Amino acid sequence: YQRRVHGLIAGVDAEGPALWHTDPSGTYVKYGAGSEGAQTILQEQYHKSMTLAEATQLCVSILK
């Protein structure tokens, strides 16, 4: 029995905040021009001192 995890991954690297989408096949894709609104919200509201709960809420609000 196997489970495949998929969803949205948010993170920060040297280039700044980024969003990635994974699907059940294991493929992952960085959100690009088609998701400018989500990227904008992430860049405007992310801060280094966020708690895990705050970061989770930010991701949920982006998905709505």
All heavy atoms as a GROMACS GRO file, in nm:
protein
  488
    1TYR      N    1   0.085  -0.119   0.000
    1TYR     CA    2   0.000   0.000   0.000
    1TYR      C    3   0.088   0.124   0.000
    1TYR      O    4   0.177   0.136   0.082
    1TYR     CB    5  -0.092  -0.003   0.123
    1TYR     CG    6  -0.180   0.116   0.139
    1TYR    CD1    7  -0.290   0.133   0.056
    1TYR    CD2    8  -0.153   0.212   0.235
    1TYR    CE1    9  -0.373   0.242   0.071
    1TYR    CE2   10  -0.234   0.321   0.251
    1TYR     CZ   11  -0.344   0.335   0.169
    1TYR     OH   12  -0.426   0.443   0.183
    2GLN      N   13   0.063   0.214  -0.093
    2GLN     CA   14   0.142   0.336  -0.100
    2GLN      C   15   0.050   0.457  -0.091
    2GLN      O   16  -0.062   0.454  -0.140
    2GLN     CB   17   0.217   0.346  -0.232
    2GLN     CG   18   0.328   0.248  -0.246
    2GLN     CD   19   0.400   0.269  -0.378
    2GLN    OE1   20   0.348   0.330  -0.470
    2GLN    NE2   21   0.522   0.219  -0.386
    3ARG      N   22   0.101   0.559  -0.031
    3ARG     CA   23   0.032   0.688  -0.029
    3ARG      C   24   0.119   0.788  -0.100
    3ARG      O   25   0.239   0.792  -0.080
    3ARG     CB   26   0.008   0.736   0.113
    3ARG     CG   27  -0.100   0.662   0.181
    3ARG     CD   28  -0.144   0.741   0.299
    3ARG     NE   29  -0.267   0.680   0.345
    3ARG     CZ   30  -0.330   0.714   0.451
    3ARG    NH1   31  -0.284   0.811   0.525
    3ARG    NH2   32  -0.440   0.655   0.485
    4ARG      N   33   0.057   0.869  -0.180
    4ARG     CA   34   0.130   0.974  -0.250
    4ARG      C   35   0.083   1.108  -0.196
    4ARG      O   36  -0.036   1.137  -0.198
    4ARG     CB   37   0.108   0.966  -0.400
    4ARG     CG   38   0.165   0.838  -0.454
    4ARG     CD   39   0.141   0.830  -0.602
    4ARG     NE   40   0.180   0.700  -0.649
    4ARG     CZ   41   0.265   0.680  -0.747
    4ARG    NH1   42   0.317   0.782  -0.810
    4ARG    NH2   43   0.296   0.560  -0.784
    5VAL      N   44   0.176   1.185  -0.150
    5VAL     CA   45   0.143   1.315  -0.093
    5VAL      C   46   0.149   1.420  -0.203
    5VAL      O   47   0.240   1.419  -0.286
    5VAL     CB   48   0.243   1.350   0.020
    5VAL    CG1   49   0.214   1.487   0.075
    5VAL    CG2   50   0.239   1.243   0.128
    6HIS      N   51   0.053   1.508  -0.203
    6HIS     CA   52   0.056   1.619  -0.297
    6HIS      C   53  -0.002   1.741  -0.231
    6HIS      O   54  -0.074   1.732  -0.134
    6HIS     CB   55  -0.017   1.585  -0.427
    6HIS     CG   56  -0.162   1.557  -0.410
    6HIS    ND1   57  -0.208   1.435  -0.367
    6HIS    CD2   58  -0.270   1.634  -0.428
    6HIS    CE1   59  -0.339   1.438  -0.361
    6HIS    NE2   60  -0.380   1.558  -0.397
    7GLY      N   61   0.030   1.856  -0.285
    7GLY     CA   62  -0.023   1.978  -0.227
    7GLY      C   63   0.062   2.098  -0.262
    7GLY      O   64   0.128   2.101  -0.365
    8LEU      N   65   0.061   2.193  -0.173
    8LEU     CA   66   0.131   2.319  -0.193
    8LEU      C   67   0.246   2.329  -0.094
    8LEU      O   68   0.229   2.299   0.024
    8LEU     CB   69   0.034   2.436  -0.171
    8LEU     CG   70   0.088   2.575  -0.192
    8LEU    CD1   71   0.115   2.597  -0.342
    8LEU    CD2   72  -0.011   2.678  -0.144
    9ILE      N   73   0.361   2.370  -0.143
    9ILE     CA   74   0.478   2.390  -0.059
    9ILE      C   75   0.518   2.536  -0.070
    9ILE      O   76   0.534   2.588  -0.180
    9ILE     CB   77   0.595   2.301  -0.104
    9ILE    CG1   78   0.556   2.153  -0.098
    9ILE    CG2   79   0.719   2.329  -0.019
    9ILE    CD1   80   0.654   2.062  -0.166
   10ALA      N   81   0.531   2.601   0.042
   10ALA     CA   82   0.577   2.739   0.044
   10ALA      C   83   0.712   2.742   0.114
   10ALA      O   84   0.733   2.671   0.212
   10ALA     CB   85   0.478   2.828   0.119
   11GLY      N   86   0.803   2.821   0.061
   11GLY     CA   87   0.934   2.830   0.121
   11GLY      C   88   1.004   2.958   0.082
   11GLY      O   89   0.953   3.037   0.003
   12VAL      N   90   1.121   2.976   0.139
   12VAL     CA   91   1.201   3.095   0.111
   12VAL      C   92   1.344   3.049   0.082
   12VAL      O   93   1.399   2.967   0.154
   12VAL     CB   94   1.201   3.192   0.231
   12VAL    CG1   95   1.286   3.314   0.202
   12VAL    CG2   96   1.060   3.231   0.268
   13ASP      N   97   1.400   3.102  -0.026
   13ASP     CA   98   1.539   3.074  -0.057
   13ASP      C   99   1.609   3.206  -0.088
   13ASP      O  100   1.555   3.313  -0.056
   13ASP     CB  101   1.552   2.975  -0.173
   13ASP     CG  102   1.490   3.025  -0.303
   13ASP    OD1  103   1.461   3.145  -0.316
   13ASP    OD2  104   1.471   2.943  -0.394
   14ALA      N  105   1.725   3.201  -0.148
   14ALA     CA  106   1.802   3.322  -0.176
   14ALA      C  107   1.727   3.419  -0.267
   14ALA      O  108   1.751   3.540  -0.264
   14ALA     CB  109   1.936   3.286  -0.239
   15GLU      N  110   1.634   3.368  -0.346
   15GLU     CA  111   1.556   3.453  -0.437
   15GLU      C  112   1.431   3.510  -0.372
   15GLU      O  113   1.361   3.590  -0.432
   15GLU     CB  114   1.517   3.372  -0.562
   15GLU     CG  115   1.636   3.328  -0.643
   15GLU     CD  116   1.595   3.245  -0.764
   15GLU    OE1  117   1.477   3.247  -0.801
   15GLU    OE2  118   1.683   3.179  -0.819
   16GLY      N  119   1.398   3.466  -0.251
   16GLY     CA  120   1.280   3.515  -0.180
   16GLY      C  121   1.174   3.408  -0.168
   16GLY      O  122   1.198   3.291  -0.194
   17PRO      N  123   1.051   3.447  -0.126
   17PRO     CA  124   0.943   3.351  -0.108
   17PRO      C  125   0.905   3.285  -0.241
   17PRO      O  126   0.912   3.346  -0.347
   17PRO     CB  127   0.826   3.437  -0.058
   17PRO     CG  128   0.887   3.563  -0.009
   17PRO     CD  129   1.012   3.583  -0.091
   18ALA      N  130   0.865   3.157  -0.233
   18ALA     CA  131   0.825   3.084  -0.353
   18ALA      C  132   0.718   2.982  -0.318
   18ALA      O  133   0.709   2.935  -0.205
   18ALA     CB  134   0.945   3.013  -0.414
   19LEU      N  135   0.634   2.950  -0.417
   19LEU     CA  136   0.531   2.849  -0.403
   19LEU      C  137   0.558   2.736  -0.501
   19LEU      O  138   0.593   2.761  -0.617
   19LEU     CB  139   0.393   2.908  -0.433
   19LEU     CG  140   0.338   3.010  -0.336
   19LEU    CD1  141   0.210   3.071  -0.391
   19LEU    CD2  142   0.312   2.945  -0.202
   20TRP      N  143   0.539   2.614  -0.456
   20TRP     CA  144   0.554   2.496  -0.540
   20TRP      C  145   0.429   2.411  -0.526
   20TRP      O  146   0.371   2.402  -0.418
   20TRP     CB  147   0.675   2.414  -0.495
   20TRP     CG  148   0.805   2.484  -0.512
   20TRP    CD1  149   0.857   2.581  -0.430
   20TRP    CD2  150   0.899   2.466  -0.616
   20TRP    NE1  151   0.978   2.624  -0.478
   20TRP    CE2  152   1.006   2.553  -0.591
   20TRP    CE3  153   0.904   2.383  -0.727
   20TRP    CZ2  154   1.117   2.561  -0.674
   20TRP    CZ3  155   1.015   2.391  -0.809
   20TRP    CH2  156   1.119   2.478  -0.783
   21HIS      N  157   0.389   2.344  -0.634
   21HIS     CA  158   0.276   2.254  -0.632
   21HIS      C  159   0.327   2.114  -0.662
   21HIS      O  160   0.408   2.095  -0.752
   21HIS     CB  161   0.173   2.295  -0.738
   21HIS     CG  162   0.062   2.197  -0.750
   21HIS    ND1  163   0.060   2.098  -0.844
   21HIS    CD2  164  -0.050   2.182  -0.678
   21HIS    CE1  165  -0.049   2.027  -0.830
   21HIS    NE2  166  -0.117   2.075  -0.730
   22THR      N  167   0.282   2.015  -0.585
   22THR     CA  168   0.316   1.876  -0.614
   22THR      C  169   0.188   1.802  -0.649
   22THR      O  170   0.081   1.834  -0.599
   22THR     CB  171   0.383   1.807  -0.493
   22THR    OG1  172   0.291   1.803  -0.384
   22THR    CG2  173   0.508   1.880  -0.451
   23ASP      N  174   0.199   1.702  -0.735
   23ASP     CA  175   0.082   1.621  -0.768
   23ASP      C  176   0.106   1.477  -0.724
   23ASP      O  177   0.216   1.442  -0.682
   23ASP     CB  178   0.046   1.633  -0.916
   23ASP     CG  179   0.150   1.576  -1.008
   23ASP    OD1  180   0.225   1.485  -0.968
   23ASP    OD2  181   0.155   1.621  -1.124
   24PRO      N  182   0.005   1.391  -0.732
   24PRO     CA  183   0.019   1.253  -0.683
   24PRO      C  184   0.130   1.173  -0.750
   24PRO      O  185   0.180   1.078  -0.693
   24PRO     CB  186  -0.118   1.191  -0.711
   24PRO     CG  187  -0.212   1.306  -0.707
   24PRO     CD  188  -0.134   1.421  -0.768
   25SER      N  189   0.172   1.212  -0.870
   25SER     CA  190   0.279   1.138  -0.937
   25SER      C  191   0.416   1.171  -0.881
   25SER      O  192   0.514   1.105  -0.913
   25SER     CB  193   0.277   1.168  -1.087
   25SER     OG  194   0.324   1.299  -1.111
   26GLY      N  195   0.424   1.275  -0.798
   26GLY     CA  196   0.551   1.317  -0.742
   26GLY      C  197   0.614   1.433  -0.818
   26GLY      O  198   0.719   1.482  -0.781
   27THR      N  199   0.549   1.477  -0.923
   27THR     CA  200   0.598   1.590  -1.001
   27THR      C  201   0.578   1.718  -0.921
   27THR      O  202   0.476   1.734  -0.854
   27THR     CB  203   0.520   1.600  -1.134
   27THR    OG1  204   0.534   1.478  -1.204
   27THR    CG2  205   0.572   1.714  -1.219
   28TYR      N  206   0.673   1.807  -0.928
   28TYR     CA  207   0.658   1.936  -0.861
   28TYR      C  208   0.686   2.048  -0.960
   28TYR      O  209   0.770   2.036  -1.048
   28TYR     CB  210   0.746   1.948  -0.737
   28TYR     CG  211   0.893   1.930  -0.763
   28TYR    CD1  212   0.974   2.039  -0.787
   28TYR    CD2  213   0.950   1.804  -0.764
   28TYR    CE1  214   1.110   2.023  -0.810
   28TYR    CE2  215   1.086   1.786  -0.788
   28TYR     CZ  216   1.165   1.897  -0.811
   28TYR     OH  217   1.298   1.881  -0.835
   29VAL      N  218   0.613   2.157  -0.945
   29VAL     CA  219   0.624   2.270  -1.036
   29VAL      C  220   0.621   2.398  -0.954
   29VAL      O  221   0.536   2.414  -0.866
   29VAL     CB  222   0.506   2.271  -1.136
   29VAL    CG1  223   0.513   2.393  -1.227
   29VAL    CG2  224   0.502   2.143  -1.216
   30LYS      N  225   0.712   2.489  -0.983
   30LYS     CA  226   0.712   2.619  -0.917
   30LYS      C  227   0.602   2.705  -0.978
   30LYS      O  228   0.588   2.709  -1.100
   30LYS     CB  229   0.847   2.688  -0.933
   30LYS     CG  230   0.859   2.817  -0.854
   30LYS     CD  231   1.000   2.871  -0.861
   30LYS     CE  232   1.012   2.996  -0.777
   30LYS     NZ  233   1.149   3.048  -0.778
   31TYR      N  234   0.524   2.768  -0.894
   31TYR     CA  235   0.420   2.858  -0.944
   31TYR      C  236   0.487   2.972  -1.017
   31TYR      O  237   0.583   3.030  -0.969
   31TYR     CB  238   0.336   2.914  -0.829
   31TYR     CG  239   0.221   2.826  -0.790
   31TYR    CD1  240   0.242   2.710  -0.718
   31TYR    CD2  241   0.093   2.859  -0.828
   31TYR    CE1  242   0.136   2.628  -0.682
   31TYR    CE2  243  -0.014   2.779  -0.793
   31TYR     CZ  244   0.009   2.663  -0.719
   31TYR     OH  245  -0.096   2.583  -0.686
   32GLY      N  246   0.437   3.005  -1.134
   32GLY     CA  247   0.498   3.109  -1.215
   32GLY      C  248   0.401   3.220  -1.246
   32GLY      O  249   0.320   3.260  -1.162
   33ALA      N  250   0.407   3.269  -1.367
   33ALA     CA  251   0.328   3.385  -1.408
   33ALA      C  252   0.179   3.363  -1.391
   33ALA      O  253   0.105   3.456  -1.366
   33ALA     CB  254   0.359   3.419  -1.554
   34GLY      N  255   0.133   3.240  -1.404
   34GLY     CA  256  -0.010   3.212  -1.390
   34GLY      C  257  -0.060   3.226  -1.248
   34GLY      O  258  -0.181   3.220  -1.223
   35SER      N  259   0.029   3.242  -1.153
   35SER     CA  260  -0.012   3.252  -1.013
   35SER      C  261   0.043   3.379  -0.950
   35SER      O  262   0.081   3.381  -0.834
   35SER     CB  263   0.039   3.131  -0.937
   35SER     OG  264   0.179   3.126  -0.943
   36GLU      N  265   0.046   3.485  -1.028
   36GLU     CA  266   0.105   3.610  -0.979
   36GLU      C  267   0.037   3.661  -0.853
   36GLU      O  268   0.103   3.714  -0.764
   36GLU     CB  269   0.099   3.716  -1.088
   36GLU     CG  270   0.196   3.691  -1.201
   36GLU     CD  271   0.185   3.795  -1.311
   36GLU    OE1  272   0.129   3.903  -1.287
   36GLU    OE2  273   0.236   3.767  -1.420
   37GLY      N  274  -0.094   3.645  -0.843
   37GLY     CA  275  -0.165   3.690  -0.724
   37GLY      C  276  -0.117   3.620  -0.599
   37GLY      O  277  -0.093   3.684  -0.495
   38ALA      N  278  -0.100   3.488  -0.607
   38ALA     CA  279  -0.053   3.411  -0.492
   38ALA      C  280   0.089   3.451  -0.456
   38ALA      O  281   0.122   3.468  -0.338
   38ALA     CB  282  -0.060   3.262  -0.522
   39GLN      N  283   0.175   3.467  -0.556
   39GLN     CA  284   0.314   3.509  -0.530
   39GLN      C  285   0.318   3.647  -0.466
   39GLN      O  286   0.396   3.671  -0.374
   39GLN     CB  287   0.394   3.512  -0.661
   39GLN     CG  288   0.428   3.376  -0.714
   39GLN     CD  289   0.543   3.309  -0.638
   39GLN    OE1  290   0.593   3.357  -0.537
   39GLN    NE2  291   0.584   3.196  -0.689
   40THR      N  292   0.233   3.738  -0.512
   40THR     CA  293   0.231   3.873  -0.458
   40THR      C  294   0.192   3.871  -0.311
   40THR      O  295   0.255   3.936  -0.227
   40THR     CB  296   0.135   3.962  -0.538
   40THR    OG1  297   0.181   3.968  -0.673
   40THR    CG2  298   0.126   4.102  -0.480
   41ILE      N  299   0.087   3.797  -0.279
   41ILE     CA  300   0.042   3.787  -0.139
   41ILE      C  301   0.153   3.730  -0.053
   41ILE      O  302   0.182   3.781   0.057
   41ILE     CB  303  -0.085   3.702  -0.128
   41ILE    CG1  304  -0.202   3.773  -0.195
   41ILE    CG2  305  -0.117   3.671   0.018
   41ILE    CD1  306  -0.326   3.686  -0.212
   42LEU      N  307   0.218   3.625  -0.100
   42LEU     CA  308   0.326   3.563  -0.023
   42LEU      C  309   0.440   3.662   0.000
   42LEU      O  310   0.490   3.676   0.111
   42LEU     CB  311   0.377   3.438  -0.095
   42LEU     CG  312   0.486   3.358  -0.024
   42LEU    CD1  313   0.435   3.306   0.110
   42LEU    CD2  314   0.532   3.244  -0.112
   43GLN      N  315   0.479   3.734  -0.104
   43GLN     CA  316   0.589   3.828  -0.091
   43GLN      C  317   0.553   3.946   0.000
   43GLN      O  318   0.638   3.995   0.075
   43GLN     CB  319   0.631   3.879  -0.228
   43GLN     CG  320   0.700   3.773  -0.309
   43GLN     CD  321   0.730   3.816  -0.451
   43GLN    OE1  322   0.682   3.919  -0.498
   43GLN    NE2  323   0.810   3.737  -0.521
   44GLU      N  324   0.428   3.990  -0.002
   44GLU     CA  325   0.388   4.104   0.080
   44GLU      C  326   0.368   4.068   0.226
   44GLU      O  327   0.393   4.149   0.314
   44GLU     CB  328   0.257   4.163   0.025
   44GLU     CG  329   0.272   4.236  -0.107
   44GLU     CD  330   0.140   4.284  -0.164
   44GLU    OE1  331   0.033   4.248  -0.110
   44GLU    OE2  332   0.144   4.357  -0.265
   45GLN      N  333   0.323   3.946   0.254
   45GLN     CA  334   0.285   3.912   0.390
   45GLN      C  335   0.383   3.823   0.465
   45GLN      O  336   0.376   3.809   0.586
   45GLN     CB  337   0.146   3.848   0.390
   45GLN     CG  338   0.040   3.944   0.342
   45GLN     CD  339  -0.100   3.888   0.352
   45GLN    OE1  340  -0.125   3.795   0.428
   45GLN    NE2  341  -0.191   3.943   0.276
   46TYR      N  342   0.477   3.761   0.394
   46TYR     CA  343   0.575   3.676   0.460
   46TYR      C  344   0.674   3.760   0.539
   46TYR      O  345   0.718   3.866   0.494
   46TYR     CB  346   0.652   3.591   0.358
   46TYR     CG  347   0.769   3.521   0.422
   46TYR    CD1  348   0.751   3.404   0.495
   46TYR    CD2  349   0.897   3.574   0.413
   46TYR    CE1  350   0.858   3.342   0.557
   46TYR    CE2  351   1.005   3.512   0.475
   46TYR     CZ  352   0.984   3.397   0.546
   46TYR     OH  353   1.090   3.336   0.608
   47HIS      N  354   0.711   3.712   0.657
   47HIS     CA  355   0.821   3.773   0.732
   47HIS      C  356   0.896   3.664   0.808
   47HIS      O  357   0.839   3.561   0.845
   47HIS     CB  358   0.773   3.885   0.826
   47HIS     CG  359   0.666   3.843   0.922
   47HIS    ND1  360   0.693   3.789   1.044
   47HIS    CD2  361   0.531   3.848   0.911
   47HIS    CE1  362   0.579   3.762   1.107
   47HIS    NE2  363   0.480   3.796   1.028
   48LYS      N  364   1.024   3.685   0.829
   48LYS     CA  365   1.112   3.583   0.886
   48LYS      C  366   1.073   3.539   1.026
   48LYS      O  367   1.104   3.428   1.067
   48LYS     CB  368   1.257   3.631   0.887
   48LYS     CG  369   1.318   3.639   0.751
   48LYS     CD  370   1.463   3.682   0.760
   48LYS     CE  371   1.524   3.687   0.622
   48LYS     NZ  372   1.665   3.723   0.624
   49SER      N  373   1.005   3.624   1.099
   49SER     CA  374   0.970   3.589   1.237
   49SER      C  375   0.834   3.521   1.249
   49SER      O  376   0.784   3.503   1.359
   49SER     CB  377   0.974   3.715   1.325
   49SER     OG  378   0.879   3.810   1.278
   50MET      N  379   0.774   3.481   1.136
   50MET     CA  380   0.644   3.413   1.138
   50MET      C  381   0.651   3.284   1.219
   50MET      O  382   0.749   3.210   1.210
   50MET     CB  383   0.599   3.373   0.997
   50MET     CG  384   0.538   3.480   0.917
   50MET     SD  385   0.478   3.409   0.762
   50MET     CE  386   0.324   3.494   0.753
   51THR      N  387   0.545   3.256   1.291
   51THR     CA  388   0.533   3.126   1.356
   51THR      C  389   0.480   3.027   1.254
   51THR      O  390   0.432   3.065   1.146
   51THR     CB  391   0.435   3.133   1.474
   51THR    OG1  392   0.303   3.161   1.423
   51THR    CG2  393   0.476   3.238   1.577
   52LEU      N  394   0.487   2.900   1.287
   52LEU     CA  395   0.434   2.797   1.198
   52LEU      C  396   0.284   2.818   1.177
   52LEU      O  397   0.234   2.806   1.066
   52LEU     CB  398   0.462   2.658   1.253
   52LEU     CG  399   0.409   2.541   1.171
   52LEU    CD1  400   0.464   2.544   1.029
   52LEU    CD2  401   0.441   2.409   1.240
   53ALA      N  402   0.213   2.854   1.282
   53ALA     CA  403   0.069   2.878   1.272
   53ALA      C  404   0.039   2.995   1.178
   53ALA      O  405  -0.054   2.989   1.097
   53ALA     CB  406   0.009   2.904   1.410
   54GLU      N  407   0.118   3.101   1.189
   54GLU     CA  408   0.098   3.217   1.100
   54GLU      C  409   0.127   3.181   0.955
   54GLU      O  410   0.054   3.221   0.864
   54GLU     CB  411   0.187   3.334   1.144
   54GLU     CG  412   0.146   3.396   1.275
   54GLU     CD  413   0.250   3.495   1.326
   54GLU    OE1  414   0.370   3.477   1.300
   54GLU    OE2  415   0.208   3.590   1.394
   55ALA      N  416   0.234   3.105   0.933
   55ALA     CA  417   0.270   3.064   0.797
   55ALA      C  418   0.163   2.972   0.738
   55ALA      O  419   0.126   2.985   0.621
   55ALA     CB  420   0.405   2.995   0.796
   56THR      N  421   0.110   2.883   0.820
   56THR     CA  422   0.003   2.794   0.777
   56THR      C  423  -0.121   2.875   0.738
   56THR      O  424  -0.182   2.852   0.632
   56THR     CB  425  -0.032   2.693   0.886
   56THR    OG1  426   0.085   2.617   0.918
   56THR    CG2  427  -0.143   2.600   0.843
   57GLN      N  428  -0.158   2.972   0.820
   57GLN     CA  429  -0.273   3.054   0.790
   57GLN      C  430  -0.253   3.135   0.663
   57GLN      O  431  -0.345   3.150   0.582
   57GLN     CB  432  -0.304   3.149   0.908
   57GLN     CG  433  -0.427   3.234   0.887
   57GLN     CD  434  -0.552   3.151   0.862
   57GLN    OE1  435  -0.574   3.049   0.927
   57GLN    NE2  436  -0.634   3.191   0.766
   58LEU      N  437  -0.133   3.184   0.640
   58LEU     CA  438  -0.104   3.257   0.517
   58LEU      C  439  -0.123   3.166   0.396
   58LEU      O  440  -0.186   3.206   0.297
   58LEU     CB  441   0.039   3.312   0.520
   58LEU     CG  442   0.088   3.385   0.395
   58LEU    CD1  443  -0.004   3.502   0.358
   58LEU    CD2  444   0.231   3.432   0.414
   59CYS      N  445  -0.072   3.044   0.402
   59CYS     CA  446  -0.088   2.950   0.290
   59CYS      C  447  -0.235   2.918   0.267
   59CYS      O  448  -0.282   2.913   0.153
   59CYS     CB  449  -0.010   2.823   0.318
   59CYS     SG  450   0.168   2.844   0.306
   60VAL      N  451  -0.310   2.898   0.373
   60VAL     CA  452  -0.454   2.869   0.359
   60VAL      C  453  -0.524   2.988   0.296
   60VAL      O  454  -0.608   2.970   0.206
   60VAL     CB  455  -0.516   2.834   0.497
   60VAL    CG1  456  -0.668   2.831   0.489
   60VAL    CG2  457  -0.462   2.701   0.546
   61SER      N  458  -0.490   3.109   0.336
   61SER     CA  459  -0.556   3.227   0.279
   61SER      C  460  -0.522   3.242   0.130
   61SER      O  461  -0.605   3.286   0.051
   61SER     CB  462  -0.519   3.353   0.356
   61SER     OG  463  -0.385   3.389   0.334
   62ILE      N  464  -0.402   3.203   0.090
   62ILE     CA  465  -0.363   3.208  -0.050
   62ILE      C  466  -0.443   3.108  -0.133
   62ILE      O  467  -0.483   3.136  -0.245
   62ILE     CB  468  -0.211   3.184  -0.066
   62ILE    CG1  469  -0.134   3.306  -0.013
   62ILE    CG2  470  -0.174   3.157  -0.211
   62ILE    CD1  471   0.016   3.285  -0.003
   63LEU      N  472  -0.471   2.993  -0.075
   63LEU     CA  473  -0.543   2.888  -0.146
   63LEU      C  474  -0.692   2.918  -0.162
   63LEU      O  475  -0.757   2.863  -0.249
   63LEU     CB  476  -0.527   2.754  -0.076
   63LEU     CG  477  -0.387   2.694  -0.082
   63LEU    CD1  478  -0.379   2.572   0.005
   63LEU    CD2  479  -0.350   2.662  -0.226
   64LYS      N  480  -0.748   3.005  -0.079
   64LYS     CA  481  -0.892   3.034  -0.084
   64LYS      C  482  -0.930   3.114  -0.204
   64LYS      O  483  -0.864   3.185  -0.265
   64LYS     CB  484  -0.936   3.107   0.041
   64LYS     CG  485  -0.939   3.016   0.160
   64LYS     CD  486  -0.996   3.089   0.278
   64LYS     CE  487  -1.005   2.997   0.397
   64LYS     NZ  488  -1.059   3.060   0.513
   0.00000   0.00000   0.00000
